[in-house]
Amino acid sequence: MGIELIFSMLNYLPKSGRYVPVRMSDSVYRLQELLNINDVDPEDGMIHYKDGQIGHVYHIVGSASALMFEQDTQRVLDKVDSFYRKLTVGVEVIYDTVKEGHVVDEQLEAVEELRANLKIKSKGLMALLNEQRDILKYAINDQQGLTSLHQYLIVRAPNEAALTEFENLLIGDVENDGLMFRLAKTLSYEEVERYFGSIIKANHA
């Protein structure tokens, strides 16, 4: 592992090795080499890495808190230990905590569905739903002034069987006791695109 890091450092020393152009007219090859990503499946957001591995990005919410009782903290630690012991050999898990605006696409869809299925055509109810939609769309949705910490989990697996086994482990924790993860949502193609786009834009800035 140390030798691999030395080779990476040598590639990074020249100024040209620290600059990756990402304009539409630039070749995508250097960006692919940097991210080790070949493509992302538009159907389910699955990531295909250049080394043949596959994976997903998940938006996650943990359950740990500084206000937890000591016995609850120990339960969480035991669960985390058990979770990693059950991971299939070759599966890599990467956590990324970012500060970003709120994305409320699902909430907007829910409001639009309520509007479409409203049985009583009340002006008051419609005005209330319109106000809720406008607040979500213009006051909350991805506004730079309203940022909060969001955590993502990127998984790399050598094959579909290993990826499925990991997902079963992840979903099992969320649906059973939620000691390690209170929420885990697989990002769609558009959400994966937005996530990696935010990283590139942040580094570009």
Backbone as CSV, one residue per row, in Angstrom:
resi,resn,N_x,N_y,N_z,CA_x,CA_y,CA_z,C_x,C_y,C_z
1,MET,0.833,-1.205,0.000,0.000,0.000,0.000,0.872,1.262,0.000
2,GLY,1.978,1.233,0.786,2.864,2.388,0.824,3.513,2.677,-0.513
3,ILE,3.905,1.615,-1.241,4.510,1.780,-2.563,3.510,2.395,-3.536
4,GLU,2.253,1.964,-3.463,1.218,2.521,-4.334,1.047,4.018,-4.078
5,LEU,1.131,4.423,-2.808,0.997,5.837,-2.472,2.171,6.652,-3.017
6,ILE,3.358,6.060,-3.029,4.535,6.756,-3.569,4.348,7.016,-5.064
7,PHE,3.857,6.008,-5.794,3.613,6.193,-7.230,2.569,7.288,-7.463
8,SER,1.533,7.300,-6.635,0.498,8.329,-6.762,1.087,9.710,-6.508
9,MET,1.982,9.810,-5.503,2.608,11.089,-5.173,3.471,11.586,-6.335
10,LEU,4.224,10.686,-6.968,5.073,11.073,-8.092,4.246,11.622,-9.250
11,ASN,3.071,11.006,-9.465,2.186,11.498,-10.524,1.594,12.858,-10.180
12,TYR,1.519,13.151,-8.882,0.881,14.379,-8.431,1.851,15.557,-8.357
13,LEU,3.167,15.286,-8.301,4.158,16.347,-8.120,4.172,17.376,-9.252
14,PRO,4.154,16.963,-10.531,4.125,17.970,-11.602,2.823,18.771,-11.564
15,LYS,2.918,20.047,-11.891,1.730,20.897,-11.862,0.639,20.360,-12.787
16,SER,1.070,19.785,-13.924,0.098,19.238,-14.870,-0.678,18.064,-14.268
17,GLY,-0.070,17.380,-13.278,-0.742,16.252,-12.637,-1.776,16.673,-11.627
18,ARG,-1.815,17.969,-11.291,-2.776,18.485,-10.319,-3.890,19.273,-10.990
19,TYR,-3.911,19.241,-12.289,-4.922,19.995,-13.027,-5.608,19.079,-14.026
20,VAL,-6.918,18.944,-13.887,-7.707,18.111,-14.804,-8.779,18.990,-15.436
21,PRO,-8.646,19.332,-16.704,-9.661,20.170,-17.352,-10.978,19.415,-17.522
22,VAL,-12.088,20.081,-17.251,-13.402,19.413,-17.312,-14.388,20.178,-18.200
23,ARG,-13.854,20.941,-19.158,-14.756,21.593,-20.109,-15.353,20.557,-21.045
24,MET,-16.483,20.892,-21.646,-17.161,19.961,-22.549,-16.282,19.576,-23.728
25,SER,-15.375,20.466,-24.112,-14.502,20.199,-25.257,-13.281,19.363,-24.881
26,ASP,-13.024,19.166,-23.586,-11.857,18.408,-23.131,-12.124,16.904,-23.162
27,SER,-11.057,16.151,-23.285,-11.170,14.696,-23.256,-11.579,14.235,-21.867
28,VAL,-12.453,13.241,-21.812,-12.941,12.723,-20.538,-11.960,11.725,-19.920
29,TYR,-10.927,11.342,-20.673,-10.024,10.282,-20.236,-9.356,10.600,-18.899
30,ARG,-8.820,11.825,-18.745,-8.096,12.163,-17.518,-9.019,12.208,-16.312
31,LEU,-10.252,12.651,-16.522,-11.224,12.658,-15.428,-11.593,11.230,-15.030
32,GLN,-11.750,10.360,-16.024,-12.025,8.954,-15.739,-10.879,8.324,-14.949
33,GLU,-9.648,8.667,-15.304,-8.492,8.138,-14.583,-8.480,8.629,-13.140
34,LEU,-8.855,9.890,-12.937,-8.858,10.461,-11.600,-9.917,9.807,-10.719
35,LEU,-11.117,9.639,-11.254,-12.225,9.088,-10.476,-12.283,7.560,-10.523
36,ASN,-11.546,6.954,-11.467,-11.586,5.502,-11.687,-12.988,5.040,-12.053
37,ILE,-13.751,5.905,-12.720,-15.125,5.566,-13.114,-15.207,5.495,-14.626
38,ASN,-15.740,4.383,-15.116,-15.919,4.223,-16.553,-17.228,4.857,-17.004
39,ASP,-18.329,4.499,-16.317,-19.622,5.125,-16.593,-20.598,4.840,-15.462
40,VAL,-21.760,5.491,-15.538,-22.838,5.294,-14.572,-24.075,4.856,-15.345
41,ASP,-24.712,3.774,-14.910,-25.870,3.221,-15.605,-27.070,4.150,-15.435
42,PRO,-27.644,4.651,-16.554,-28.802,5.548,-16.458,-30.036,4.881,-15.851
43,GLU,-30.089,3.538,-15.901,-31.276,2.833,-15.406,-31.359,2.835,-13.891
44,ASP,-30.253,2.529,-13.222,-30.307,2.371,-11.760,-29.201,3.116,-11.011
45,GLY,-28.401,3.898,-11.735,-27.353,4.659,-11.068,-26.153,3.835,-10.650
46,MET,-26.056,2.583,-11.133,-24.910,1.751,-10.766,-23.636,2.298,-11.404
47,ILE,-22.579,2.361,-10.593,-21.286,2.853,-11.068,-20.450,1.686,-11.574
48,HIS,-19.894,1.846,-12.769,-18.980,0.849,-13.332,-17.585,1.451,-13.319
49,TYR,-16.703,0.865,-12.496,-15.353,1.380,-12.349,-14.444,0.846,-13.454
50,LYS,-13.380,1.563,-13.709,-12.462,1.182,-14.783,-11.736,-0.127,-14.500
51,ASP,-11.625,-0.495,-13.218,-10.948,-1.743,-12.877,-11.886,-2.945,-12.863
52,GLY,-13.130,-2.751,-13.342,-14.081,-3.851,-13.435,-15.025,-3.974,-12.264
53,GLN,-14.791,-3.219,-11.198,-15.685,-3.279,-10.052,-16.957,-2.474,-10.314
54,ILE,-17.964,-2.700,-9.466,-19.237,-1.988,-9.586,-19.608,-1.425,-8.224
55,GLY,-20.565,-0.511,-8.208,-20.958,0.049,-6.925,-22.132,0.996,-7.033
56,HIS,-22.485,1.568,-5.900,-23.575,2.548,-5.808,-23.155,3.667,-4.868
57,VAL,-23.903,4.765,-4.947,-23.778,5.844,-3.975,-25.087,5.898,-3.197
58,TYR,-24.980,5.994,-1.879,-26.162,6.054,-1.018,-26.137,7.348,-0.212
59,HIS,-27.310,7.935,-0.067,-27.447,9.040,0.895,-27.834,8.390,2.214
60,ILE,-27.042,8.623,3.259,-27.268,7.933,4.519,-27.462,8.916,5.666
61,VAL,-28.151,8.437,6.690,-28.314,9.173,7.943,-27.965,8.216,9.066
62,GLY,-26.986,8.592,9.881,-26.566,7.729,10.975,-27.446,7.890,12.196
63,SER,-27.208,7.055,13.190,-28.020,7.100,14.413,-27.229,7.578,15.624
64,ALA,-25.899,7.721,15.494,-25.080,8.127,16.638,-25.332,9.589,16.996
65,SER,-25.188,9.893,18.271,-25.402,11.250,18.759,-24.558,11.470,20.007
66,ALA,-24.111,12.704,20.186,-23.324,13.042,21.372,-24.168,12.992,22.638
67,LEU,-25.499,12.984,22.483,-26.399,12.987,23.632,-26.864,11.587,24.027
68,MET,-26.325,10.559,23.391,-26.753,9.196,23.677,-26.270,8.746,25.050
69,PHE,-27.069,7.868,25.673,-26.645,7.250,26.926,-25.513,6.270,26.647
70,GLU,-24.726,5.988,27.677,-23.550,5.145,27.510,-23.898,3.760,26.983
71,GLN,-25.006,3.181,27.499,-25.391,1.830,27.060,-25.840,1.829,25.599
72,ASP,-26.478,2.921,25.160,-26.892,3.018,23.754,-25.669,3.199,22.847
73,THR,-24.698,3.967,23.328,-23.462,4.149,22.571,-22.764,2.811,22.356
74,GLN,-22.733,1.989,23.409,-22.088,0.687,23.303,-22.830,-0.216,22.329
75,ARG,-24.162,-0.142,22.314,-24.955,-0.938,21.364,-24.620,-0.546,19.928
76,VAL,-24.481,0.760,19.692,-24.141,1.237,18.345,-22.750,0.755,17.954
77,LEU,-21.794,0.858,18.868,-20.426,0.417,18.585,-20.374,-1.079,18.296
78,ASP,-21.135,-1.855,19.053,-21.192,-3.304,18.810,-21.787,-3.599,17.436
79,LYS,-22.809,-2.825,17.050,-23.449,-3.017,15.750,-22.483,-2.667,14.619
80,VAL,-21.756,-1.576,14.768,-20.783,-1.169,13.750,-19.712,-2.237,13.588
81,ASP,-19.221,-2.763,14.716,-18.212,-3.822,14.681,-18.749,-5.051,13.955
82,SER,-19.996,-5.428,14.268,-20.614,-6.588,13.631,-20.824,-6.357,12.134
83,PHE,-21.203,-5.124,11.775,-21.453,-4.785,10.370,-20.195,-4.990,9.530
84,TYR,-19.076,-4.458,10.002,-17.843,-4.555,9.222,-17.278,-5.972,9.202
85,ARG,-17.527,-6.737,10.241,-17.071,-8.120,10.254,-17.814,-8.968,9.215
86,LYS,-19.035,-8.554,8.897,-19.854,-9.304,7.938,-19.596,-8.900,6.490
87,LEU,-18.812,-7.835,6.273,-18.559,-7.382,4.906,-17.812,-8.459,4.114
88,THR,-18.229,-8.641,2.872,-17.556,-9.586,1.983,-16.150,-9.091,1.661
89,VAL,-15.204,-10.002,1.579,-13.831,-9.640,1.226,-13.824,-8.986,-0.162
90,GLY,-13.141,-7.859,-0.273,-13.068,-7.153,-1.554,-14.027,-5.994,-1.668
91,VAL,-14.984,-5.889,-0.728,-15.937,-4.771,-0.747,-15.311,-3.578,-0.029
92,GLU,-15.328,-2.431,-0.693,-14.745,-1.202,-0.128,-15.849,-0.189,0.132
93,VAL,-15.824,0.411,1.309,-16.836,1.392,1.708,-16.153,2.731,1.951
94,ILE,-16.665,3.778,1.309,-16.103,5.127,1.434,-17.205,6.060,1.923
95,TYR,-16.901,6.851,2.959,-17.852,7.828,3.477,-17.429,9.226,3.048
96,ASP,-18.415,10.038,2.717,-18.138,11.413,2.305,-19.170,12.323,2.961
97,THR,-18.701,13.266,3.752,-19.584,14.235,4.403,-19.418,15.581,3.713
98,VAL,-20.509,16.117,3.203,-20.447,17.368,2.451,-21.459,18.369,3.002
99,LYS,-21.150,19.631,2.809,-22.067,20.705,3.179,-22.730,21.191,1.907
100,GLU,-24.039,21.003,1.814,-24.728,21.348,0.576,-26.147,21.814,0.862
101,GLY,-26.747,22.398,-0.166,-28.122,22.847,-0.045,-29.083,21.680,-0.037
102,HIS,-30.311,21.959,0.385,-31.328,20.924,0.442,-31.912,20.663,-0.947
103,VAL,-32.069,19.399,-1.281,-32.725,19.000,-2.526,-34.053,18.370,-2.153
104,VAL,-35.143,18.951,-2.644,-36.475,18.539,-2.183,-37.334,18.003,-3.330
105,ASP,-36.714,17.298,-4.264,-37.456,16.771,-5.418,-38.604,15.869,-4.991
106,GLU,-38.355,14.979,-4.033,-39.392,14.037,-3.594,-40.541,14.776,-2.920
107,GLN,-40.227,15.783,-2.109,-41.283,16.558,-1.449,-42.122,17.322,-2.457
108,LEU,-41.460,17.853,-3.499,-42.202,18.568,-4.553,-43.133,17.617,-5.298
109,GLU,-42.646,16.406,-5.568,-43.490,15.413,-6.230,-44.694,15.061,-5.381
110,ALA,-44.502,14.960,-4.068,-45.604,14.634,-3.163,-46.652,15.740,-3.156
111,VAL,-46.208,17.001,-3.174,-47.144,18.124,-3.205,-47.926,18.143,-4.513
112,GLU,-47.231,17.900,-5.633,-47.897,17.871,-6.935,-48.916,16.725,-7.010
113,GLU,-48.581,15.604,-6.391,-49.513,14.470,-6.369,-50.750,14.810,-5.547
114,LEU,-50.555,15.512,-4.440,-51.696,15.945,-3.629,-52.585,16.904,-4.418
115,ARG,-51.957,17.807,-5.134,-52.722,18.765,-5.950,-53.540,18.043,-7.014
116,ALA,-52.918,17.047,-7.668,-53.599,16.334,-8.751,-54.744,15.466,-8.236
117,ASN,-54.604,14.929,-7.011,-55.605,14.002,-6.478,-56.569,14.649,-5.496
118,LEU,-56.550,15.969,-5.428,-57.429,16.671,-4.496,-58.888,16.499,-4.924
119,LYS,-59.679,15.846,-4.059,-61.080,15.561,-4.404,-61.970,16.777,-4.201
120,ILE,-61.665,17.572,-3.191,-62.444,18.783,-2.932,-61.674,19.968,-3.509
121,LYS,-62.231,20.564,-4.563,-61.544,21.676,-5.218,-61.755,22.960,-4.422
122,SER,-61.078,23.048,-3.309,-61.194,24.204,-2.436,-60.106,25.212,-2.765
123,LYS,-60.516,26.487,-2.898,-59.539,27.533,-3.183,-58.515,27.657,-2.053
124,GLY,-59.000,27.463,-0.820,-58.111,27.552,0.335,-57.066,26.453,0.348
125,LEU,-57.506,25.218,0.053,-56.569,24.094,0.021,-55.567,24.251,-1.118
126,MET,-56.056,24.681,-2.295,-55.157,24.883,-3.429,-54.131,25.970,-3.131
127,ALA,-54.578,27.039,-2.482,-53.659,28.127,-2.129,-52.601,27.627,-1.138
128,LEU,-53.032,26.777,-0.200,-52.098,26.234,0.787,-51.055,25.337,0.126
129,LEU,-51.513,24.475,-0.799,-50.591,23.592,-1.513,-49.655,24.384,-2.426
130,ASN,-50.196,25.424,-3.063,-49.362,26.278,-3.910,-48.278,26.979,-3.090
131,GLU,-48.665,27.418,-1.902,-47.694,28.075,-1.020,-46.618,27.088,-0.573
132,GLN,-47.053,25.855,-0.240,-46.088,24.831,0.173,-45.122,24.508,-0.960
133,ARG,-45.669,24.402,-2.192,-44.821,24.137,-3.359,-43.819,25.258,-3.579
134,ASP,-44.263,26.504,-3.458,-43.372,27.647,-3.694,-42.275,27.735,-2.645
135,ILE,-42.619,27.419,-1.391,-41.612,27.446,-0.321,-40.544,26.395,-0.588
136,LEU,-41.002,25.177,-0.959,-40.057,24.102,-1.255,-39.185,24.447,-2.455
137,LYS,-39.814,24.989,-3.502,-39.125,25.215,-4.770,-38.190,26.417,-4.736
138,TYR,-38.626,27.503,-4.074,-37.855,28.745,-4.175,-37.121,29.132,-2.886
139,ALA,-37.583,28.639,-1.740,-36.960,29.053,-0.485,-36.042,27.993,0.095
140,ILE,-36.270,26.722,-0.232,-35.491,25.645,0.380,-34.639,24.909,-0.645
141,ASN,-35.179,24.623,-1.810,-34.544,23.733,-2.778,-33.152,24.202,-3.200
142,ASP,-32.115,23.478,-2.717,-30.734,23.675,-3.149,-30.252,25.122,-3.043
143,GLN,-30.745,25.846,-2.041,-30.303,27.224,-1.867,-28.979,27.252,-1.112
144,GLN,-28.029,28.018,-1.605,-26.703,28.060,-0.998,-26.739,28.636,0.417
145,GLY,-27.726,29.493,0.693,-27.816,30.076,2.026,-28.371,29.114,3.051
146,LEU,-28.980,28.027,2.618,-29.582,27.064,3.534,-28.861,25.727,3.386
147,THR,-27.643,25.666,3.863,-26.856,24.449,3.727,-26.843,23.666,5.031
148,SER,-26.624,22.379,4.905,-26.479,21.511,6.065,-25.564,20.352,5.686
149,LEU,-25.121,19.607,6.688,-24.229,18.485,6.435,-25.017,17.276,5.936
150,HIS,-24.543,16.688,4.850,-25.141,15.471,4.292,-24.045,14.427,4.183
151,GLN,-24.405,13.193,4.457,-23.409,12.126,4.405,-23.764,11.124,3.311
152,TYR,-22.736,10.747,2.555,-22.905,9.785,1.471,-22.001,8.581,1.704
153,LEU,-22.443,7.456,1.231,-21.663,6.222,1.300,-21.472,5.715,-0.116
154,ILE,-20.223,5.530,-0.520,-19.914,4.956,-1.840,-19.367,3.557,-1.624
155,VAL,-19.953,2.588,-2.289,-19.496,1.204,-2.136,-18.900,0.725,-3.452
156,ARG,-17.811,-0.023,-3.338,-17.171,-0.679,-4.485,-17.148,-2.173,-4.199
157,ALA,-17.643,-2.954,-5.150,-17.681,-4.408,-4.966,-17.116,-5.089,-6.206
158,PRO,-16.480,-6.256,-6.025,-15.864,-6.936,-7.172,-16.865,-7.526,-8.155
159,ASN,-18.106,-7.794,-7.702,-19.115,-8.392,-8.585,-20.512,-8.125,-8.025
160,GLU,-21.537,-8.517,-8.800,-22.915,-8.251,-8.403,-23.308,-9.009,-7.146
161,ALA,-22.801,-10.224,-6.978,-23.134,-11.012,-5.792,-22.648,-10.315,-4.527
162,ALA,-21.421,-9.792,-4.560,-20.864,-9.097,-3.399,-21.609,-7.795,-3.138
163,LEU,-22.012,-7.098,-4.222,-22.762,-5.854,-4.062,-24.133,-6.130,-3.460
164,THR,-24.795,-7.167,-3.931,-26.108,-7.538,-3.395,-26.007,-7.918,-1.923
165,GLU,-24.958,-8.652,-1.563,-24.760,-9.044,-0.171,-24.571,-7.813,0.715
166,PHE,-23.822,-6.828,0.215,-23.639,-5.594,0.971,-24.964,-4.863,1.136
167,GLU,-25.727,-4.758,0.055,-27.005,-4.046,0.117,-27.969,-4.719,1.083
168,ASN,-27.962,-6.043,1.113,-28.816,-6.763,2.068,-28.403,-6.443,3.501
169,LEU,-27.099,-6.328,3.729,-26.589,-5.991,5.051,-27.006,-4.579,5.443
170,LEU,-26.917,-3.661,4.481,-27.276,-2.262,4.723,-28.769,-2.114,4.993
171,ILE,-29.580,-2.706,4.121,-31.032,-2.623,4.268,-31.487,-3.319,5.548
172,GLY,-30.829,-4.427,5.875,-31.176,-5.158,7.086,-31.009,-4.306,8.326
173,ASP,-29.943,-3.509,8.369,-29.734,-2.648,9.534,-30.790,-1.555,9.604
174,VAL,-31.120,-0.948,8.456,-32.103,0.135,8.431,-33.482,-0.373,8.855
175,GLU,-33.885,-1.529,8.314,-35.234,-2.028,8.555,-35.394,-2.724,9.902
176,ASN,-34.325,-3.247,10.463,-34.449,-3.978,11.726,-34.301,-3.053,12.939
177,ASP,-33.081,-2.708,13.300,-32.908,-1.892,14.499,-32.419,-0.480,14.212
178,GLY,-31.848,-0.248,13.034,-31.385,1.093,12.682,-30.319,1.639,13.604
179,LEU,-29.537,0.754,14.198,-28.512,1.203,15.135,-27.358,1.919,14.440
180,MET,-27.033,1.475,13.239,-25.924,2.092,12.505,-26.431,3.118,11.494
181,PHE,-27.479,2.762,10.750,-28.054,3.658,9.749,-29.560,3.815,10.005
182,ARG,-29.997,5.067,10.142,-31.434,5.320,10.268,-32.076,5.408,8.889
183,LEU,-31.283,5.772,7.889,-31.790,5.904,6.522,-30.666,5.609,5.553
184,ALA,-30.999,4.923,4.470,-30.033,4.683,3.395,-30.800,4.647,2.078
185,LYS,-30.536,5.614,1.218,-31.257,5.731,-0.055,-30.264,5.634,-1.200
186,THR,-30.509,4.698,-2.115,-29.659,4.555,-3.295,-29.899,5.721,-4.242
187,LEU,-28.850,6.403,-4.649,-28.997,7.539,-5.552,-29.306,7.074,-6.963
188,SER,-30.201,7.776,-7.611,-30.518,7.517,-9.014,-29.410,8.069,-9.894
189,TYR,-29.517,7.833,-11.197,-28.513,8.340,-12.139,-28.377,9.855,-12.025
190,GLU,-29.523,10.556,-11.995,-29.486,12.018,-11.916,-28.856,12.481,-10.609
191,GLU,-29.154,11.767,-9.514,-28.601,12.146,-8.214,-27.096,11.863,-8.136
192,VAL,-26.664,10.748,-8.746,-25.229,10.448,-8.797,-24.513,11.508,-9.617
193,GLU,-25.116,11.900,-10.716,-24.550,12.943,-11.581,-24.418,14.257,-10.812
194,ARG,-25.446,14.595,-10.046,-25.419,15.818,-9.250,-24.352,15.742,-8.156
195,TYR,-24.235,14.551,-7.531,-23.262,14.374,-6.445,-21.827,14.555,-6.955
196,PHE,-21.459,13.834,-8.012,-20.095,13.947,-8.542,-19.867,15.323,-9.148
197,GLY,-20.915,15.904,-9.727,-20.811,17.246,-10.275,-20.473,18.265,-9.213
198,SER,-21.067,18.107,-8.015,-20.793,19.048,-6.923,-19.343,18.943,-6.467
199,ILE,-18.775,17.734,-6.484,-17.367,17.543,-6.090,-16.449,18.244,-7.088
200,ILE,-16.715,18.028,-8.375,-15.875,18.614,-9.421,-15.955,20.138,-9.392
201,LYS,-17.187,20.661,-9.207,-17.353,22.110,-9.156,-16.665,22.703,-7.947
202,ALA,-16.752,21.991,-6.793,-16.131,22.492,-5.566,-14.627,22.560,-5.729
203,ASN,-14.040,21.513,-6.331,-12.590,21.486,-6.515,-12.149,22.478,-7.585
204,HIS,-13.036,22.663,-8.574,-12.709,23.623,-9.641,-12.675,25.044,-9.096
205,ALA,-13.604,25.312,-8.146,-13.684,26.654,-7.573,-12.469,26.922,-6.679
